[in-house]
Amino acid sequence: MTDSDPFADLGETLEDPGEESPSADSTTGESQSSVSETDQPTDPMTDTAFSYEAAQQRPFYARASTIDDFDSWLNYELERELNERGYQNIVVREMTDALLRTVVEEDLVEDVAQRFESARSDTSETESE
């Protein structure tokens, strides 16, 4: 550990010594654990689609009001809908993953571009007043 990075060894301290660390697949760059997740039966109504370790956290930069609206929608609309469909153990990473896949797979480029343009137009109109 160097003095310039006090968190350099953080990953080492978080690993469970009794657990084998995942190895990276040299062809895809994805990590694989020594025990396959498919070896054990899962229940889609209670078990998450992917582990926390399989997720990649990314920062999103948006206005506070947009983030507040998103959080409310995620927690009160989407989570409630999933709960009504019988799902349990609903985690944010799965809802966010589904949302991002929807934007990409449904080809919402036009919709997103229109929202982008609208925000730019609104900003330029308020600045010129």
Secondary structure, DSSP 4 states (H G I P E B T S, - for coil): --TT-TTTTHHHHHS-TTSPPPEE-TTT--EE-SS-GGGS---TTTS-SS-GGG---------HHHHHHHHHIIIIIIHHHHHHTT--S--HHHHHHHHHHHHHHTT-HHHHHHHHHHHHHHHHHHHH-
